[in-house]
């Protein structure tokens, strides 16, 4: 265990960004854009959402200025790091017509090496879930692997919880325990820096930081504990897969199906959802074909098409498919829950459907009726 | 090589914008003409050949007695009939006459109202004849039209997505204007096709591509109302280019039936 270091004043975070950029990383961090905090490429601390926090509820997100000089007091917004590791749109391969046949080629992924600055504990957990999906099963996704293997992660420990956060009950946060190269905890005067990997230690060594004083480490730990205490939302996970799979005909599915817009927003903002569709697109002029992949969702009817017709033609059955996969059959498939408790699906549902409330309703009055 | 399919582009009550979008698709136009023979396309050529046609592309809604007869004749001499645009698929902006007194307007506006033989309704083509494929939008997406034409020419099903606009917003990184700004946005119940144009410019979707299949309007309207949007703002939002598409029509009428219901 390497002693934590002390990065102060806070403006010295620029030194860390510079060090990452010198090592050819493209630094991605939270920024204010489109009335929200999203992730974008930055080269200067000026672009960080310093002094902003987010007010969230079910179906509600608003940015607010804060009087405290806090750089990371907001929680998670609509983006997740999935947009860099598993891009929303990409080309998988191409096929060019030749006089005597076809020339097939895998598409080269020319993405830069990313440094993710500001990844939260629930997001590290989400990346680990997607690692299982894309890297640790029988099939390896080349694009994800190429991006993930080069990504440098500067995590930030949450010192405030949002109204939709329930990472404590999912045992993913708010403190980061693994899966980072460096982890920052913000205090009033600076950042306590934990080193999580050898390359993290190598990089931070160039900043020549002192060891963090004990009272700073204590303040950092207390603020993480305070964030955990702030959480009011929770999901009871005990025996959850069995509860869901023995209640497949519960009337609650129809109830939520009547409220659900099947708009796909929950799955798009979910940091672990990985559904996608693949289409071959022909250039009419050259005859060349691109095999394109893009994010897709189990919530729209077409996605359940088998042989041209949907097998889940009611919203009720699509919501049930999503929830039972996320919280139950995900365990069978990937040996983990698909939910990390980030609360994005609650915030970004236009009508505020709350996954924790749906689970609680099933738990309150189980009917035990396997399909 | 088999002969190219004979295509007719026909117009009913409409602005011509949808058929012109095909002429605007300059990058693909020559390649499209290599595969299809446009034998009746008044916006492109004054040589207009009679049927039969392999593919009839129909723009516009049915608003006159003559239209009703003409669409039946076109159907009878066409192997496949594709309707394009909000007018042909939902009745278009001119369907707003459903909530007015069209005879009174005709008497007031035209110096010789006896020349006007408009029906009291503006109805989609599918209300009159069998339609093989409906392509939505005001205007349509020209690439989608090319996809439909090429698919039919090559004997396969068109690959046209039918999900909501929300999926496009998220794919392109557009932050939800409803959740983050409290705007009334029809995106969750509107069919994809525009690429989420309006939300990307920080305004709510106003439903140009019509209702998504299986769209669930009541909870969305209830949420709009809960956020303080008044019925008198929401009804015009629903009554646009797809005003009489059943989902939008019923949604607007439910608001007027319960003008102060904020659930």
Interface residues (C-beta under 8 A of the other chain):
Chain A: X33 X34 X35 X36 X38 X59 X60 X61 X62 X63 X77 X78 X79 X83 X88 X89 X258 X259 X260 X261 X262 X263 X264 X265 X268 X269 X279 X284 X285 X294 X295 X296 X297 X300 X301 X302 X303 X308 X313 X315 X347 X348 X349 X350 X351 X352
Chain B: X27 X28 X30 X31 X32 X35 X146 X150 X157 X159 X161 X162 X163 X164 X166 X167 X170 X171 X172 X173 X174 X175 X176 X178 X179 X180 X181 X185 X187 X188 X189 X202 X212 X213 X214 X215 X216 X219 X220 X222 X223
